[in-house]
Amino acid sequence: MLMLRNLMLTAANVPVVHDFVTDHPLGRQMAGRFVAGQDLDAAMAAVAELNRRGIQVSLDHLGENTSNAEEAAATARDYVAILDRIAATGAQANISIKLTALGLDIGEDVCLRNVRFVLAAACAHNIFVRLDMEGSAYTEPTLRLTHLLHAEFAGKSTVTGGVVGTVVQSMLYRTADDVAQLVADGIRVRLVKGAYREPPSVAFPNKFDVDENYRLLLHTLLRAGVYPAIATHDERLITEAQRFARQHDIAPARFEFQMLYGIRRDLQERLVQEGYNVRVYVPYGTQWYPYLSRRMAERPANLIFVMSNALRK
Ligand SMILES: Cc1cc2nc3c(=O)[nH]c(=O)nc-3n(C[C@H](O)[C@H](O)[C@H](O)COP(=O)(O)OP(=O)(O)OC[C@H]3O[C@@H](n4cnc5c(N)ncnc54)[C@H](O)[C@@H]3O)c2cc1C
């Protein structure tokens, strides 16, 4: 299963596949299922609709891996505008940002300058900022900058656990150690399985081990983490989180479930009805291809659906 996913992630980088998906109406239709629109107005409409259903949001303006310093600075300004908009509308939303969109490939100094600019605005509005986790080449710098910024911005907002937090991936061998350090520093963590193609030298090659590691890590985070986010659509793991929380008297208010826009809406609503905090990750923008290819690779049925419709036409 993970082999198939890796194959699909590799195929997604082939230019002809990229062009086919981005040019074909079905590719754009598929993107429409997972992406809330091209601009902030469309994304805010999706936020309002989710909030109406009792669901909170994390907004992601799609984009990653820029090597252009002006583009990275523009992305930071853009996120400040998003924060202003969230504050002005009173939306129940925070933001998720990718360090490679803010200049990490150019240099840590460039990236830090941009993230500090975003975090200063986030502190002014008391809105939490999540640093998404990208491929394993970025794990170390993302964690290092998270620890540094968490210390630097401590006490500058009233956000639970501080204005900045990050993400860990259960597919990586190193993650139990990373979680121990994040928990020790009181940093908010989102737990995911991991969406990137990784070699067996750094990541479990078998899905069973990724899932089992997720189970163990969610125990640690529920017991000792600051408002952890259990981000998965895997019902077995969601049920396990509920069971563990009940067994250890951890109130539902002390953690949240997170899911992706367009996936398992039924489960999102059921959890809200059961009294759990639910947050949906809402991506928007024109640079949807890398995000869409990760969603396709997670569930080849999505791709089969697109291809069979394309062939039928
Ligand atoms: C809120 C949120 C934020 C995330 N942030 C990051 C991040 O920062 N870094 C990172 O590497 N990864 C991130 N991810 C992605 C994550 O790593 C997984 O790739 C993704 O969540 C799929 O894994 P799963 O836990 O849902 O379990 P799986 O075992 O992959 O899926 C369980 C079930 O969920 C449903 N499902 C899962 N994916 C899809 C899909 N694409 N389409 C339709 N149904 C699907 C299916 O019913 C499937 O059987 C995030 C995920 C979420 C929910």
Residues whose N, C-alpha, C, O or C-beta is under 5 A from the ligand:
A	BS01	LIG	D132 M133 E134 V167 V192 K193 G194 A195 Y196 A231 T232 H233 D234 Q258 M259 L260 I263 Y281 R295 M296 E298 R299
